[in-house]
Amino acid sequence: MPEDTAALPAIVVVSRSASVREQLFTELAGRYARDYAIRAFATAQEALDALAFTPGPAASLASGDQREPGAAVALLIAGLGGEDPDGLEALRRLSTVFPSALRIPAPRWGDWSTARPIFDALALGQVDRWVTRPEGTPDEEFHRSVTEYLEEWRSRQGDGFQAVRIIGERWSDRSQHLRDNFTRNRIPIGFYDVASPAGSAMLSRLGLADPRLPVVVLRFAEGGQVLQDPTDLDIAVAFGIFEPVDEDERFDLAIVGSGPAGLGAAVYAASEGLSTLVIEPQAAGGQAGTSSLIRNYLGFPTGISGDRLTLAAFQQAWAFGARFHFMREATSLVTDGEARRIRLSDLTTVTASTVVVATGASYRRLGVPALDALQGRGVFYGAAVAEAPAMRGRHVYVVGGGNSAGQAAVYLARYADHVTILVRRADLTATMSDYLIREIESLPTVDVRGRAQIVDGRGEEFLEDFVVEDLDTGERETLQGVLFVLIGSQPHSEWLADAVARDRWGSVLTGTDVLDPDVEPRWPLDRPPLMLETSMPGVFAVGDVRNGSVKRVAAAVGEGALAVSMVHQYLALGSRTAHA
């Protein structure tokens, strides 16, 4: 164990029971003491007295330096039940001083009386995860959970291994886009402001006197490949892990989009032996990949981050043999006999017997030119996970009343001084899940302002202020803060043009909806369309891009899986009945 444990982030255990403290301390120290300072206390007050003003590695009490509260505490683990009836309250007290630490109650296995209080605390955002105390030594199930929580904490801090380094202007659109894309793909990055001493020193070491920004350094590549102002396609090619597609190659299935619906289709198609290609212009995961915590997905009782869930799905599809074509965008779709041809943004063409359209939807813009011009510089669209740590000390405004807005507000509250949700309706009841509303109501640093609309704003390098109008009185108020905008979505279907039938909002029509006599283009076959089939036979639509879809991750995955059964049916029909 290192002599200077003050230099290590801490795992803090609190329990009035000496045996519980000893049990947890011994198990944790045996596995993690090299990298973490394991500290155990009888009460939350003892922990606060000992830890709140402990000097950091380079600080001294004589100089008046002190560690930023919570900066070096990774996990707060509190006993619950038995001698610790107030374990949840202990976590609450500790988290006010150490807000970045994960809060974890640790009940005894079999103490079912603690289950409901833990579930309620999770629903209200008062704890992050839970773990059952170890039953033996070693208890690998216990360590599996602890290791996962430590990895999550490390990921939030942005420290540790940096596979990619980005040097650029802190608030430029391109820098923000790259940070968000890498974060969503769970690629560990380090960002260095070009104006900072660290950024300029790094450019000097690279021998770049006047580079085109941002500069991207692929540290994992042999020789540390350096890219100046690279396009997304440049980066995908430089990673070197994706096979090129021969234009003469024909796939059984091409999936356009790799959100939950597209990934669901990819996993089932590839696992069932269909040659499968997935086309994705940005990062796997879609909107779900930007969600800080998805709590209502089957099989994850303590929740899972969107990027973790979708990365696992991507790896699963890849392992089954699905091929991925990243940083290419579909631009058109046409029929060529029994084949379907997809034109891509790099001017190549992909050919497949069937197509699943899973392009999802994108966040709507505010429609205020002065603010839309500041995207990535104080105005963010769905980038809460990547940008949240930079919100320390700021007042953040979340615009929108849906679940995505609620999840973003809860996550941002970990970092920002205060979070205000701006919504056009009077309140959140008609647009947000009840568990999220309850969680928001329980957070002292989050409030909701109804009947509010943003009408103007200003800023040059960064958002300086914006104007909010009261929709009932017409009164306007100028506010200062950072905006995260989640105000609904627009189906990503413009690339389809007139290839398939869509409703007036751009959602793709499927199944019996395409038989409406007013729909164009008309259904061309004698047989009825399959359940998720569009007006172009052999082309299916799933997820948020589809008219009538349920805006839930589980529903999207289910549609993707169902679409694969439709693909099998279509291929089994053969040319005699499948085509006009």
N, C-alpha and C positions, 0 to 999 in steps of 0.2 A: 504494500500500500504506500502511495507517495506520502512524504512527510507533510507537504503543504496541501492539506485537503481543502483549504479555502480557495484554491485554484480550480477546484472541481465543482460542477453543478451538483446539487444535493438531491437525494431522495429522503424525504422527511416522513417519519413514522410517528403517529400520535396515538397513545392508548393508555388509559389509567391502569390497565392490567399489566403487571410486570411480566407475566408469562407470555402475553401476546406481544409485548414489545420485544422480548428476547427472541421469540419465535420468528417474527418478521425481520428483526435486525440480523439474526444469524443467517437466515436464508438469503436475504438481500446482499449482505456483506460477502457471503461466500461466492456470489456470482458477479457482483457489479462493483466491488470496492476499488478496483483498479481505475475505473473511469468516473465513479461518482462517490461523493461523500455521503455515507449512510449515517443519518442522524435519527435518534429516537428520543421521544419526550413523553412525559406523562400527560401533559395538557397542552392545549393550543397556546396558552399564555406563556408557558415555559419555552415553547418553540419560538414564539415571537420575541421574547426577551433575548434568546440566544442567537437568533438568525437575522432579525430585521435590520440590524445595523452592523453586521459582520463586515469588516473591510474586505475588499476584493484583493486579487493577487498583487497589484501594484499600489494599493492604497495603504494609508496608515491613519490611525485614530488621531495622532498628533497633528496631522496636516488637515484634519477635518474631512478627509475623503471618506466616502462610504459607497458601498455597492448600491446600484439602483434597485429598489425593492422588487423582489421576485425575479431578478435577472438571472440568478444562478440556482433556482430551485426548479427541478424538472417534474417531480411527482410529489403530491401530498397524499399520503395513505393514512387513513384513520380507521381504527377499530370501530366496529358497530355491533351493538347488542351486548348482553352480559354487563360487564363493568363499564361499558361505553354506550350508554343510552343516548348520549348527545354527540355521537361521532359526526353526524351531518352538520351540526352547529359548529363543531371544531373546524371542519373543512371550510365552512362559510367564513369564519373569522380569519383563517389563514389565507384564504384566497383574496381577501381585500388588500393584503400586503404583498402577496405573490400571485398576481393575476395571470401570469403566463404559465403557471404550473397546472398540470392536470390534476383534478380532484377525484380521489378514488376511495370510496368506502370499502372496507375489508371485513365482511362478516365471517362467522364460522360456518363451515359447510353444515347444512341441515337446520340452521336457524332461520326457518321460513318467516318468522315474525319481522325480519328485516327487509323482506322482499318488497312489500308494498311501499314502505318509506323510500327505498332506493328507486323504485320505478317512478314514484311521484317526483322525487328530486331530479331524476333524469328529464322528465317531461317539463319541469320548470327551469331547466338549465342550471341547477344548483350543483350538480356533479357531472363529471365527464364520462366516466367508466366505472365499473366495479370489478373486484377480484375476490375470489374466495381465499381465505387464509390457507397457507400450505398445510397439508396433512402429513407430509413426510419429508425426508431429505434425501435426494433432491426431489422437489415437486415440479415436474416439467410442465404440467398444465399451468401452474402458477407463473412459472418463468416465461412461458409462451405469451401470456397476457402482459406481463411486465415489460418484456422486450418490445412487444408491439406498441405499448404506450410510450416507452422511451423513444422509439423510432418516430412516433407521431410528434412528440415534443421536439426532437431534433429537427424534424422537417419544418415545423413552425418557426424555429429560430433561424433557419437558413444557414446554420453553421455546418462544420464538418466537411466532407469531401466535396469538391467542386469539379464535376466532370466538364462543365462548360463555364467559361468566364466571359462576361459581357462588359465592355467598356464603352460608355456612351453618355449622352445627356440624360439626366435623371428623369425628366418629365417629357421627353420626346415621344411621339406616337410610336415610332419604330422600336425604341427601347422597351416601352411598356408592352408592346405586342410580343416581342421576343421573350421577355420575362414571363408573360402569361402563358405563351405556348410551351416553353420549356417546363414551367411549373405544372401545367396540366398533363404533360407527358411524364411527370415524375422524374425528370432529369435534374440532378442536383446542380444548381448554378450558384455563381457568385456575381453580383453586379457591382461595378465600380464607376462612380461618377467621374467623367473625364475632367471635371473641374477640381476634384479632390487630389490631395497629395498621392494617395494610393493609386488612383487612376492614371495620373500623369507619369508616375514612376513605372507603372506597368507598361505603358506605351513606350517609354524610353528603353526599357529592357527588351522590348520586342523590336526596337529599331524603327519605330513608326513616328516620324516627326510631324507629319500633317495627314493623318489617315482619314479615310472616309468612314464616318461613324454611322452606326455603332460597329465596333470591332468585336468579333466573336472568336474566342480561342477554344478549340476543341482539345482539351488537355488529355483526354483518353486516347486520342489518335496518335499514332507513332510520329514523333517529332513535334507534336503539339500544333496541329494545323491552325492557321490564322486566316480568318475571312474578314474582309472589309465591306461593310454595308451589304451583307449577303441577302439574297432573296430567300424565301422559305424553301424554294426548290433547291437552291445552292446548298442549304443546310442539310436537306434530306439526302442529297447526293453525297455530301461530305461524310455523313454518318456511315454510308456504305453497307447498310444491312438489308436493303430492299432490292429484290431482283428486278431487273428491267423486264418489260412486257413486250414480247414479239407481236407485231401488228397482225401476223398471220395466225396467232394463237386464238383459240376459241374456248371460252370458259362455259361451264354449265350455268354458272350464276355470277353476275356482277352485282355487287352491293354498293350503292352510292351513299356514303355517309357512314360514320362509325360512332354514332351515339349509342345509347343502350339498345335501341331497336336494331340498328345495323350490326352491332356486335352480337346480339342475340341470334340474328339470322346467320352470321358468320360462324358462330360456334356450332350450331346445329347442322348447317349445310356441310361444313368441312368434316364434322364428325361422322356424317352419314355418307361420305364418299363423293360429294359433289366438288368438282374443281371450282374453286371460289376465289374471286378477286374483290377486295374492298378498296374503294376509291375515297380518299379523305383529303380535303384541302388544308386542314389545320392539324388538330390534335384529336386523338381518340377520346371519346367521352361525350362530345356535344355539350349542351348546357349542363347536363348532369355532372360532367367532369369538373365544373367550376363550383359545385355545391360543397360547402365546408363540411356539412354533416347530413347524411340521409338516414333518418331514424326509423322510417317505416318500410324498409326493404326486408323481405322475408329472410330470416336466418341470421340477422345481425341485431340482437336485442339491445346492444349498447350503441348501435349506429355505426356507420362507416362513411368516410369521406368519399365524395364523388370520384376524385381522381384515383383513389386506391381501388374502388370497385371497378371502374372502367379499365384501369391498367390490368387488373387481374383477368377481366374478360378478354382484353386484347391478347394477353399472353396465352390464354386458353385457346382462342381461335387460331393463333399463330402455331401453337403446338399441334393442333389437329391438321394443319396444312393449309389454312387460308393464307393467301398472299395479300400484302398491303401495299397500296400505291399512294404514298403520302405526298402532300403539297401539290397535288394536281386537282383541279376543279372540273367537274362535268359541265360542259357548255351546251350540249344538245343531245337529243336521243332520236334515232330514226329506226324504222323497220327495213330490213334487207332480207326478204324471203322469210326463212325460219329463224334468222339471226336478228339480234338487236345490236345496234352500233352506238357507242357513246363517244362523243368527241370531247377531248380534254383540253384544258387551258394551255398545255405545252404543245398543242397541235397534233398530238397523237390520237389514235382511235383504239378503243377497246371493244372487242366483239364477244358476245355471250348469247347463249340460247334463251336465258331468262334474266330479268333485272329486278332487283328490289330497290325501290327508291326510299331512302331513309335519311334524307337530308335535313330533317328537323326544322327548326325555326330559329330566327335570330331576334335579339332584343330590339324592341322599337326604340327609335331615337326620340329625344325630347321635342325636336322640331323648332328649337330656338337656335338660329344660326350662330349667335355669339358663343353659345355653350357647346354646340356640336363641334365647333372649331377647336375646342379645348379638350377633346377626347384624349385621355391618357395624361392630361396635365391638370388634374383636379376634378375631371369629369370622367367617370369610369362606368363601363357597361358590363356588368356581370363579372368583374375581375376581383371580387372580394378576397379570395384566397391568396392571390399573388400580392396584392397591395396592402392587405390588412396590417402587417407589421409596421408599415410606414405611417400609419395613422395615429401613432402614439402622440398624445398631447393635443389632438385636434378634435373639433366638433364635426361629426360626420352626419350627413343627411342621406337617407335611403329613400329613393323615390319609387313607389309602387306598393301594392297591397296584396300581392300573391305570395305563395309559399316561398318562392325564390327570394323575394324581398325580405320576408321574415327571417329566413335562414341566414341571409347576408347580414341583417341587422344584429342577430344574436352573435354571430361570429365576430363582427367588427367591434362589438361591445367589449370584447376581451382586450382590445388595444386602445380604442379611442377614448377620450375623456367623456364624451357624450354622443349618443346616437339618437337622431330624430327621424321617424318614419313619416314621410309626406305622402298623403293619399287623397285622391279626388273625392272618394265617398266619405260619409260621415265617420265611419270606423272600419275595422277590418273584418267584421263578422261574416260578410257576404263573400269574401274572396280568399280567406286564409283558413288553414286547418286549425281546429280548436286547440290542439296541443301546442302549436306555435304561438297562438294568441296568449295562452296562459303563460308560456315561457317569457314572452315579451313583457307581459304585465308584471311579472315577478322581478324583472331586472331594474334596479334603481337608476341606472344610467341610460335607459332607453325610454323614450316617450313617443306618442303618436299624435300627429297633427292632421286632422281631417279637413275636408273641403279646401284643400290647398293645391295650387298649381304654380309651377315655375314658368315665368313669362319672359324673363330677361336675365342677363348676366354680363360680366365683363372680366377681362384678364388678358395678359399678353403671354408671358412665359408660363404662368400658372393661374388657375382660377382665383380671382380676387374677391368677388362677391356675386350674389345672384338675387333676383327679385321674386318673391312669392306673393301670389295674389289670393285673397280670400274669395272663394267662389260664391259666397252668399252676400258679402258686403261690398266686394270690389276693392277693398282696401289692399294696399301693397306695402310690403316690408322688405328691406334690403338686409340680407343675411350673409355671414361669412362662414365658410367651412368647405368640406369636400363632398362631392356628390357621387353617389353610386346609384345608377339608374336601372331599374328592373320593372318596366311598365308594360309587360305583355310582349308578345312575340309575333313575328311575321314569318309565315311559312317560306322555307327556302325552296321555292318551286319555279322561280322565274326562268331558270335554265331550260325548263321543259317546254316553254312557250306554248304552242298549240299541239304538242305531241300527244298529250293526254288531257282529259277533261278536268277542269278545276272549278271551284266555286268562286264567287266574286271577291273573296278575301285571299284567294290563291291556294287554298287547301285542295289537295288532290282527292278526287272522287273515286270511290272503289265499290265493288260489289254491285248490288241492285241499284245504287244511286246513279250508275252510268247508263241505266236503261231509261232514264227520264227523257222524254222526247225533245225537251228543250236543251239538252246537254249536247255540246259539241267538243271534240269530234264524237260521232255516234259509235256505239258498239257495233263491230263489223260482222260478228259470227252468229250462227243460228243457236248455238248453245248459250246458256246464261253465263255471265262472268262468275268466276270463283270469288270467294268471300272478300279477299283483299286485292283482287285484280283490278287494274285500272282500265280505262277505255282502250288501251293498247294491249291486246292479248299477250300474255307472257311477261307483262310488266306489273309488278305489285308495289303497293305503297304501304308503309308502316310508320308508326310513331307520330311525332308532332306534325309532320308534313301532311298527314292524312286527315281528311274531313271526318269529324266524329271521333277522333282518337281521345283516349283518356290520358290527361297530362300527368302521368305517374311513371316512374322508372320501371316498376314491375310490369305495368301494362305494356310499356314499350318493348321490354324484353320478351314478354309473352307474344306480342304481335310478330316480332322478328322470328320467333320459333314457329309460330303458326304459318307464317309466310313460306317457310321451307317446306311444310307439308303441302301447301298449295303449289309450290314449284314442282314437287314430285308428281302431283296430280296432273299438272300441265304437261310435263315431259312424258307422262304415261299416255296422255291422250293421243300423242303422235300427230303427224302432219294432216291425217285424214280429217280430224275433227277440230284440231287446234287452230287452224288457219282458214281464212276465207278462200 
